[in-house]
Amino acid sequence: MLKKRILLISIILGFIAVGFIMLNNSKTDDIDEITGNIILEYPELMGEKNKLVIYFFYGEGCSHCANQKPFLEQLEQTYPDKIEIKRYETWSNPENAELFRYVASVYEVQIRGVPTTFYR
């Protein structure tokens, strides 16, 4: 009886692992397609090869944005070879605000305010 339960649990965990791997791969493909479109439109968003690029949209004077900045700076300092952070102030810079709207539309996300972070 115990062997049957262990076998059943192993099979279920195997299916879960395979499903997770397949889901994870499809999300990566979607993100690559989405960010590829953004970079075609805005080449300045291109980050260094083999780095996680984080796009941080914020407003100068926003307390929530100010709270997020030290965390992002710590990530950047801790993983300089793995993470690149691009910062875009949107309240006083109309070009950055337009970029924010564009990136959100490509990611199919409704803008609710700042801070907002995307990654590629």
C-alpha positions in Angstrom: 0.0 0.0 0.0 2.8 2.4 0.9 4.7 1.6 -2.3 1.5 2.5 -4.4 1.2 5.8 -2.6 4.8 6.7 -3.2 4.5 5.7 -6.9 1.3 7.8 -7.3 2.9 10.8 -5.6 6.0 10.5 -7.8 3.9 10.4 -10.9 1.9 13.4 -9.9 5.1 15.4 -9.0 6.5 14.4 -12.4 3.5 15.8 -14.2 3.7 19.0 -12.2 7.4 19.4 -13.0 6.9 18.8 -16.7 4.0 21.2 -16.7 6.0 23.9 -14.9 8.9 23.5 -17.3 6.6 23.8 -20.4 4.8 26.8 -18.9 8.1 28.5 -18.0 9.5 28.0 -21.5 6.4 29.5 -23.2 6.5 32.5 -20.9 10.1 33.1 -21.8 9.3 32.9 -25.5 6.4 35.4 -25.0 8.7 37.8 -23.1 11.3 37.6 -25.8 8.7 38.3 -28.5 7.3 41.2 -26.5 10.6 42.8 -25.7 11.8 42.3 -29.2 8.9 44.5 -30.4 9.7 47.1 -27.9 13.4 47.3 -28.8 12.5 47.6 -32.5 10.4 50.7 -31.6 12.8 52.1 -28.9 16.4 50.8 -29.5 17.6 52.8 -26.5 15.9 50.1 -24.3 18.4 47.5 -25.5 20.5 46.3 -22.6 23.8 44.5 -22.5 23.7 41.0 -23.8 23.2 38.2 -21.2 21.9 40.6 -18.6 18.5 40.8 -17.0 17.3 44.3 -17.9 14.9 45.9 -15.5 12.9 49.0 -16.7 11.9 51.1 -13.7 9.3 53.8 -14.4 9.0 56.3 -11.5 7.9 59.8 -10.6 10.2 62.3 -8.9 8.8 63.0 -5.5 6.8 59.7 -5.4 7.3 58.2 -1.9 6.6 54.6 -3.1 9.2 55.1 -5.9 11.7 56.4 -3.4 11.1 53.2 -1.3 11.8 51.0 -4.3 15.0 52.8 -5.5 17.4 51.5 -2.7 16.3 47.9 -3.4 17.0 48.3 -7.2 20.3 50.0 -6.4 21.3 47.1 -4.1 20.4 44.6 -6.8 22.5 46.5 -9.3 25.5 46.6 -6.9 25.2 43.0 -5.9 24.8 41.6 -9.4 26.6 44.1 -11.7 27.4 41.4 -14.3 23.9 40.0 -14.3 21.4 42.9 -13.9 21.1 46.2 -15.7 18.5 48.8 -14.5 17.1 51.4 -16.8 15.3 54.3 -15.0 12.7 56.5 -16.6 11.2 59.5 -14.7 7.6 59.9 -16.1 6.1 62.8 -14.3 8.2 65.6 -15.7 9.5 63.9 -18.9 6.9 63.5 -21.6 9.1 61.2 -23.7 9.5 58.8 -20.8 5.7 59.0 -20.1 5.1 58.0 -23.7 7.6 55.2 -23.5 5.9 54.0 -20.3 2.5 53.9 -22.1 4.0 52.1 -25.0 5.8 49.5 -22.9 2.7 48.9 -20.8 0.6 48.4 -24.0 3.0 45.9 -25.4 3.1 43.9 -22.2 -0.7 44.3 -22.1 -0.7 45.9 -18.7 -3.0 48.7 -17.6 -1.1 51.6 -16.1 -2.1 52.3 -12.6 0.7 54.6 -11.7 4.3 54.6 -10.6 6.4 52.9 -9.5 6.1 50.3 -12.3 8.7 47.8 -13.2 9.1 45.6 -16.3 11.9 43.2 -17.1 13.4 41.5 -20.1 
